[in-house]
Amino acid sequence: MDSFSTLIRTASHEQHVEAETSTFMSDLLGGRLGVDAYARYTEQLWFVYEALESGAPGLAADPVAGPFVQPELFRLPSLERDLAHLRGPGWRSTLTALPATRAYADRVAECARTWPSGYVAHHYTRYLGDLSGGQIIRGRAEKTWGFARKGDGVRFYVFEGVPNPAAFKRGYRELLDAVPADDLEKQRVVSECKRAFTLNTDVFRALGEEFPLSA
């Protein structure tokens, strides 16, 4: 019998690949889009993490979601520094969510309010993704748009509070394996992970429509 963390990782693998190989992400990381597209993407992330992190305090004592609420993961302060760098000090006044982003953030907020196990699914897909593939994005962004290494513009991808990402990910998988949930609930969490990837891919698709490469 596979462990819960393995179940989650393998079940969402297909969607994970789809999200990573979206046209928008390929164009962005291939240097074919301008820094404006990168800034727009960073704005969309703000809405998702605002939903994730504003919901966290209410779950700190929850037996399922509580162990995952780890402030060293929080991304909002870093995102806000990046946005101030990318968009200027008045970044909040021009911040808008794409409809796909709104749907994603709303689902995260709904899970935070009503379904702690579902919140864990979104927590996993976001933070473990940032600790892994996010590092590739950071490197490309630094090279393409000349951001200072681990500086303003890419701080979102820099986890100051996680000095050893490999050890952290191991510990995180142990937390997943220890989640007090029955098999049926675990299946629902796996389904929610898949849904999270789909919602994320929808955001990429919408960004791709906003920043089409002229054929």
N, C-alpha and C positions, 0 to 999 in steps of 0.2 A: 504493500500500500504506500503510495507516494505521500510525502509530507505535504502539509497545506501550502507551504511556501513554494514547493516544486509544482504543485497543482496550479497555483496562480501564475507562476512564471510560464509554464508550458501552455496553459489555456489561452493566455493573452499574447502569445508570441506572434501569431499571424497579424493581429491588429497592430502590434508594436512595430513590426516591419513596415506595414502599410503607412503608419503615421510618420515613421522616419524617412520613408522614400516618397513622401508626397511631393508633388511638383514644386509647390511653394518652397518647401524646405530644401529641396535639391537646388533650386535656383538661388535661394538665399545663401546657402553654404558654398555654392559654386562661384560666388562672387558676381552673379549675373544681375543681382538686384542692388539698388542703392541703399544707403544707410537709413533712408526714410522707411523702407519696408521692414528693416530690422527694428526700428523704433516703434512702428505700428504693431509688430508682433509682441514687443515688450509691453506695450500698453494692454494688449489682450491678456497677457499673463497676469497683470496686476489684478484684473477682475476675478480671475480664478483663485489666486492666492489670497485675495481679500476674503473671499467666501470660505476658503480652507482655514485661514488663521483667525478670522473673527469668530468662527464656530468652535475653535479649539478650547478656550477656557471653560465653556459649558460642558465639555466632555472629559475634562481632566480627571474627574473622580469616577468615570464610567469604567466598569470592569473590562469591557472589550476594547474600547477606543482609548481609554486613559493612558495605558503604557506607551501609546504612539505619540502622545502630545509631548514633544520634546522641543523646547524653545530654541535649541541650537540649530534646528532645521529652518526656523522661520525665515521667509524670503522677503516679506513686505518692505522692511527698512532698506534692504539692498536694492530692490526693484525701484523704490522711490528715489534713491540716489542715482540710479541709472537713468530714470526718466527725467530727472532734473538736468542731467548731463546731456541727454539726447534731445529733449524738447525745451529746455530752459526752465527758469524758476517758476513760470506760470503753467507748468505742465498739467496741473489738475483742471484748469479751466477749459482745456481742449480735449480732455480724456473722454473717449467714447468707446462703447463696447459694440462689436458686431453682433447681429442677432444670434449667430452661432455661439459666440462667447457668452452672451447673456444666458442662453439655454444651458451651457456647460456650468457656469457659475451658479445658476439657480438650482441645478441638480445637486451640486456639492453642498450648497446651503441647506437644501431640503434634507439630505442625508445627515448633515450635522445636527439638524433639529430633531429628526424623527427616527433615524436608523443608524446607530453607532457603527455597526458592522459594515454598512454601506460606506460610511465615512472613511473607514480603514481602507476600503478598496481604492478610493480616490487619493488618499494619503499615500498609499503604496505607489500607484501609477505615477504620481507627480514627483515625490521626493526621491524615490530610488532612481527614477529616470533622470532627474537633474544631476544626481551624484555620478551617474554613469555616462549616458550619451550627452548630457549637458556639457561635459568637459570638452567634447569635440566641437560643439557649437562655440564655446568660449574661445578656443584656439583659432578657429576660422574667423571669428568676428575681430579678434585682435589683429590678425594678419590683414584681413580685407579692409577694415575701416580705421586701422591705426590706433585702436584703444590701447591705453597703457596696460601692461600685463597685470591681470587680476585687478584692474583699476576701474574708475568710473566708466559706465557703459557695459561692463561685463560682470559687475559685482554680484548680480543674481546667481551666477554660476560658481561663485567662490564661497565655500562653506568654511568660514573661519573657525566655527565651533566643532568641526569634524576633522581633526588632524589626520585620522587614518580611515579613509573611506571604505577600504576593504574590510577592516575589522567592524566598522559601523554597520555595513550591509549584512555581515554575518550575524551580528547581534539582532538586527532588524528581522532577519529571516527566522531567528529563534523566537522572537516575539510573535511572529505570524504563526509559527508552529504551536505556540502555547495559547493561542486565542481560545477562550472558553465558549466554543460554539459547536453545535452538532453538525453532522454531515450535510443535512439539508440547508442549514444556514451557510455553511461553507460554500456550497454550490451557488447559493444566491450571491455571495461575495464575489465568487469567480465571474458570475454573469455581470455583476456591477463593474468589475475591472474591465471586462470587454466593452461595456457601455462607455466607460471613461475614455478608453482609446478611441471609440467611435466619435464621441463628442469632441475630442481633441482633433481628430482628423477632419471633422466638419469645420473647425476653426481654420485649419490649414487651407481647406478648400475655399473658404470665404476670402481668406487673405490672398490666395492665388487669383481669385476673380478681381480683387482690388488692385493687384500688382501683376497684370498679365505681361509676359514678355512679348514684345512686338514680333510677330512671326517674320 
